[in-house]
Amino acid sequence: MSVQLCIDEDSSGIADNSYSIRGWLLADYPIESIVAQTESGDLVGVAYGHKRPDVYKAHPQSLVGESCGFFVQLTDVQPDQKLIFWINDKEDVWHRIDLAVASREPQTLGREPAIFENPVPYQITEFNQLGERDSIEDNVKSWLERAPRLRLRIDLINRCNLRCVMCHYNNPAYTSKPRKIVTLEDFIAFFEPVGNYVHEALLSCADEPLLAPSFIDVLYYLAENFPHVTMSFCTNAMLFDAKVQKAVIETGVSRVMASFDGVVPETFESIRKGAKYKRVLGNLVNFSRLKKAANVGWPELQMNFVMIRSNIHEGPAFVEAAGRLGAGSMDFHHAVPTCGIDMGEEKLENHPDLFNHYRREILQAAYRLNIKSFMPDELPGDNSEFTAEEIPVDFGPFDQVFEEHKLDMPELNNPKSPAGEHSYGIGENYPDLFCELPFTELYVVDQEIVRPCPYQQRVAVPLANYPDLMSIYFGKEFSELREAMFTEEGDPGCENCPLKKGQLTVVPTEELATP
């Protein structure tokens, strides 16, 4: 029996005394489970099975293929202390490995008797991988107590000032709903019970946040009372004026996601009905110049582009426009059918070769300008010789706004840098989950309903049924949904998820088309 193991990286917890290590492990026998034993005798389950294509490329003979990565989070452990890995094989035989935690070189362990021990200490045999001796919910509670890990999505108003062709606000049945506003007092009541568990507050999801009278007050409240919370929001930028820009810089908002679905005014205004091209672009130009004049790097500007048949040819030009506006990232996604808005022939799934053609051009432009991009995968197509009609994109109107805009620079008072980005996904503990969003998100809808994410269609818990958001998070509905995430098919309410269908993506696109 032989084992080859390498620790790639370690890190200390931001908000606690945790210590994490990750790396890869190859053995010439099938691995059933791994338990880590610290110098003080504590036992911790090791998550094994993360994808490591880089390791598999170097070791194609691996029994587990790419699934050889591991992750373990420990408490009160220092890099110079001892750590033992107990590895259980398919024959229920345990193997002991004494790790050199500080080493970043591959550690090869041969057939020496010292690494084989049977029987093992009884505490090890009673401990199942990932702490399954306790319930899933006990593990989740422990996971949350170690550091803030939740993302709270909440709209501060259920209104929008546009009627975009692909949006639910283009459906009169949706716009006829009674107007609801979250006041600062309402938000505090929502947030106080959950605040210490939240690492990101996303202050928009389905509505336009800048219409909410409380928006700026909420930013200052979070910055003062919960400085560990990362703030972000999505906007159509019609109301993104210098007053709002001052607030997002002073309070340390991490990211502003601005929707801009056309470089040419006619395209932009035909899709984003009610928007004014010069006004939106002028606001974004001012934001870019204000950050530069104030010598601050935040918030990051993320430019969003909903791809449909009518605008896909402007995708490469959009990349150039985003670069000129100082965007740090771009999010391209398909129009998602919602509230009876289907889009018909405008959906690019009906034009796969057209999409694939411009997808390559967009990624080439993004690579050339070094802008991080989120882009769905190619669509199945059968015409490798497809040639798109080249439609010229006139940059004249864009250039005119860019050149004529005069900076509106408010006085900035003690700008606060954003809270640090976190990477606390539960997938580090459970690598084979169907989806981790029911573990990491709370989505408040219309101040009445709480969902585990924007896309789950079955689980919708009335706020009135529980005293607060954390009670809902640990309530029966969310707990049962989390249990379903350990199955291959997930939950029936996940059937039409746009993430699973590839219409959206939350992972930066590393693939870059070759010119």
N, C-alpha and C positions, 0 to 999 in steps of 0.2 A: 504494500500500500504506500502510495506517495501523494504528497500534497504540495501544490505551489500556491503561494498567497502573496498578495502585495497590497499594502495600505497606500492609497493615492493621496488622501487628504484627511485632515482633522480640523475641528473647529470647536470653539467654546461658545456656549449659549450666550445670547445677547442679554436676556432678561433673567437668567438663572445660572446655576452652577453646573449645567450639563456639559458633557464633552462627547462629541460625535466623531466617529471615524467611518470612512467608506473606502472600499477597494474591491478586489476581486479574488476569487478562490477557485482553483481547479483541483480535482482529485481523480484518481483512477478507479473510483467506485461511486455509485449514485448516492447523493446526499439527501437525507430525510429532513434533518433539522440541525440548527446550530444554536448553542447556548454560550453566552459569554459569562465568565466568572472573574470578578474584579479581585484585587488584592485583599479587600476587606471581606470577601466571600459573597458579595451580592451577585445575584443571577439576573441576566437580562437576555431576552430573546433577540437573536440576530436576524434581520430581514435579509433573506438570500433569494436571488432570482432576478435581480435587476438586469436589464439589457446592457451588455457591454460588447458591441460589435467590434470595437478596437482590439479587445482581448481575443475574441474569436478569430479575427483575421490573423493574429500572430500565433494562435494555437488552434488551428482548424480541427485537430483531433479531439477537442474537448467533448466530453460526454454530454454536457448540458448546452452546447452551442453557445449562443450569445448570453444565456441566462446565468451568468456566473458572478454578477456584482453583488456586493453585500453592503449593508448599512446597519450601524448600531449606535444608539444614543445612551450614554452612561451618565451617572451622577457621581460627583466627588471623586473624579479620576484625573490624574495628571499624566502627561505623556511619558514621564520617566518611571511610572509604576508598572507592575506586572499585570498581564492580562492573559487569561487562558480561554481558548476556544474549545468547546466540547462539540464534536461533530458526530451525529448519529447517522449511520448508513441504513440502507434499505433492509439489512439483515438485523437491525436493532442492536448493532455493535457500536460502541462509543470509542472515539479516537480523540486523544488530547493533543492540543498544539499550544505551546508556550510562545506568545507573540512578543516580538520586539516592536513595540508600538511606535517608537520614534523613528524607526527605519522606513525609508521610502523605496528601498530596493526589494525585488522579489525574494521571498523567503521560501526556499525549497526544503521540504522535510521528507527524508527518505523512509526506509523501512525499519528505522531503529525502534527497538522495543519501547523506548521512553515515550513515544507519542501514541502508544496503544495501551489502553487501560480498561480492563473488564474483570470484575465488576467496577463500576464507577461509584463515586459518592452518591448516596441515595437521593440527596437533594437535587442532583442533576436529572436523574431519571424521572422525578416527579414534576419537573419543570418542562412544559411543552413550549415549542417555539412560539414567539411573539406573545408570551404571557397568556396563552389560551386557558390557563388554570383559572383565570378570572374571565368575566364576560367581556364582550366587545365594548360595551358601554363603560365598564370600569377602566378599560385601557384608554378609551377616548377621553374620559375625565382626567386621567393622569396625564395624558398628552397635552390637554388644554391647560392644566395647572402649571406646567413647566414654562410656558411662554405664550404670549398672545398669538393666535393662529387663525382667527376667523376673519372672513371678509363679509362686511355688512353692506348690502345693496339697499338703498332706500331712495325713493323719489320724494322731493319736498313739495311737489305740486303735481296734480294729475292733468296737466295742460301742456299744449305745445302751440307755438305761434306759426308753424308751417304745416303743410299738407303734402308731404313727400309721397310720390307715386307708389313706393314700395312699403309704406308705413301703415300701421294700424290707425293712425290719425286720418287716413284717407277714407276710413269707413265711418259714415255718419252715426252708426249705432254706438261706436266707441266715443265719439266726441260729444254725444248727448248725455253722458254721465254727469252727475252733479259735481260741481267744482269742489275740490278738497285741497287744503293747504296744511302743511306741517309748520306750526309756529316753532320758535326757539324753545318754548316751554314743552311743546309736544316732543320735540326731538330729544331734549334732555331726559324726559320720562322714558322714551324708547331706549336711549343709549346708556344711561347710568348703570342698569343691571348687567349689561353685556360689555361695557367699555374696556374692562381689564382683560377681556379675552379676544378683543378685536385688534388685528394688525393693519387692516385697511378699511376705510369707509369710502365706498363708491357712491357718490351723492347724485347719481342719476342712473336710470336703467331703461325706462320706457317713455320718459317725458323730458321736457326742457327745464333744467334746474334753474336757469337764470330768470325765469318768470316768477320764481318763489320769492316773496318779500323777505323771508328769513335766511336766504342763501348765504349772504356775507356774514351775518351774525353767527350762523352755524360754523363757518370756517374759523372764526376767532374763538368760539367756545371750544372747539376741538383742539386748536393749537395751544390754548392756555391750560386746559384741564386734562388732556390726553395726548401729551407730546409724542408718545410712542406710536400713535396712529398715523399711518400713511393716508393722505387724502387724494382723491382723483375724481374726475367727473367728465361726462361727455356732453357736448353742446353743439348746436347748429351755428353758434358764433354770431348770430344776429345781434345779441345784446351783450356781447363780450367786449365792452368798452373799457376805457382807461380806469374807471372806478373799480370794475371787477378785476382787472389786471393788477391793480395795486393790491387788492385784498389777497389774491392768490399768491402773489410774491411775498407779501408780509407774513402770511400764515404758513408758508412752506408747503403749499400744495405740490404733490409729487408729479402729477401728470394731468394735462388737459388734452382731451381727445376731441378734435374738431372734425366735423363731417364736411366734406368738400368733394362732391361727386361729379365735377366737371371743370375743366380748365377754361373752356370757352363759355362766356356768359349765357348763350342760348341753351347749351346743354345743361349747365348748372341750374338755371332757373326753370327749365322744363321738368327737371326731376325734383328739385327741392322747391315745390310750389309755395310761393309767398316770400321766398328769400330774395334778397337784393345782392347781386354779385359784388358790386363795388363796396357795399357796406361790410359784408362778411370778409372779403379779402382785405379791406382797409383795416379792420380790427385785427386780423392775423398779422398783417405787416407791422402794425403798431406794437403788438405783443412781442414780436421778434426783435424790433429795434429797442423797445423799452428794456428788455432783459440785457441786451448788449450795452445800452447806455448806463444801466445800473450795475453792470458787471456781476450779474448773477446767472447761474446756469439752470435755474428752476423757474417754474415747472417745465418738465419736458413737454414739448408739443408732439402729440401723436396725430397724424393726419389719417382720417378714415375715408374709405372709398368703397361704396356699394357698387358692385359690378353687375351691369345688365347689358343687354344687346345695344342699347342706345349710346352707351358711354365707354364701352370697353376699349374702343380705339384711342381714347384719350388717356388710358392707363399709363403708358410710358411718359407722356407729357406731364401727367400728375406727379410722377416721381421727381421730375425736374422742378416742378412748382414747389413740392414739399421741401426739396433741398434748398431752394432759394428762401423759403420761410424759416429755415433753421430747424426743421422737424428732426426729432431723434428717432422716430419710428413711423411706420406706415402699416395700417391694417386694411387689407383687401378682403372683402367677403361677398358671397353671393346674396342676392335678395332672398330672404327667408319668408315663405308663405305665412301670413298671420292675419287673423281676424277677417277672413274672407278675401284678403288681397292676395291673389295668386300670381299675377304678372304675366301669365300666358307665355307668348313667344318672346317676351323680354328676358325670360329666365335663360341663363347661359347653359343650363343642362340640356336645353334643346338645340344648342349650337356648340357642341364640345370641341370641334376642330378650331372654331373661331376663338374660343376661350383659351385653348392650349397654345395657339399661335401668340396671342397677346400676353399670356402668362409668361412665356419665355422672354418676350421683349421687356416686360415690366421688371422681371428679375435681373435681366442684364443691366437695365438702367439703375436699379437699386444697388447692384454690385459695383457699378462704375462710380456711383456717388457715395458708396459706403453708408447706406441707410438701412437699418434693421427693418425687415419686412415680415409681416404675417400674411401668408398666402395659402389658400386651399390647394390640395393636390390636383394634378391633371385629371381631366374627365376622360372616361373611356371613349376613344374615337377610333376611326378606321381609315382615315385619309391622311397618309403621311406626306402626300404631295399637295396638301391644302395650301392655297395662297390667298391671303386676305386682301381685300380691296384697300389700298392705301388712302386713307382719308386725312388730308392735311389738318393740323391743329394750329390755329392762329393764336400766337402768344401776344399779339398786339394789345388787346384789352388788359391782360394780366400785367404786361410791362407798363402800361399807362398808369394803372393804380399804384404799382410798385414805385414808379418814378415820381408821381405827383403827391403821394401821401406825406403829410407833415406830422412829425412825432408829437403826440399828446402825452407828455410825461408828468404824471402826478408826483408829489413828494412822497418818498418811501420812508417809513419809520421803522427802523430796526427789523429788516427782513429776516425771517426765520428760515433756516435751511430745512428741507424735508426730513421726516423721520426715515431711518434706514430701511431699505428694502429687505423683506424677509423671504426665506425659502423654507417653509414649515409644512409642506404637504404631507398628509397622512400616508401618501404612497411610499414614503421612505420606510414606513413600518409595514405596510401591506402592499407589496409590489404588484399583486395580481388583481387588484380591485377593478370592477367594471367601470367605476367612476368615483372620484374622491370628493366631488362637490357636496354631497350630503353631509360630509364630515367637516367641510371648510367654509360653507356659505350659509348666510341667512338673507333672504330677500323679502322685504316688506312691500306689499302691493296695495296701493290705494289706502294705506293706513288701516286696513281691515284684515288682510290675509298675509300669512307668512309661508313662503315656499323655500325649499332647499336650494333652488337655483332658478334662473329665468325660464328654463326649458322643461322642467318636470310638470307633466300635465295632470297627475293624479293626486299628489300630496299638496294640499292647500289648507293650512290650519288657521281658523279664525282667531284673531288676537284675543277676542273676548273669552275664549275657552281656557286661557292660561293667564297667570298674573304678569308674566314678563317674557322677553325673548329667550332667555336661557331656559326657562321652564318648557318652552316649545321645543327648543333644540334637543333637550333630553326627554321630551315627551314621547308617548307611544308611537305616534305617526312617524316622526323622524327616526326613532330607534329602529322600527321595523324596516324602514327604507334603507338605512345603513346596513342592516343584516342582508338585504337583497343584493347589495353591492358586492358580496362575496360569491355571487353566482355568475355564470358566464353570460346570461341573458339580462342581468340587472332587474329592473322593475318595469312592469307594463307601461307606466307613465313616461318611461324614457324612450319609447318606441320611435317618436318623431324628433328626437333631439338633433338640432342642426350641427352640433359638434360631432356626434357619431356619424352623421350623414356626410360630413366633410364640407358643409356649407360655410362653417366658421372654423377658425383654428386659434388656439391659444399658445402655440409653440412657434417661435421664430423660424422662418424657412431658411434652412441651411443650404438647401440645394440651389445652385446657381447655374442657369442655362449657359452653355458654351456658345459664344458668338459664332 
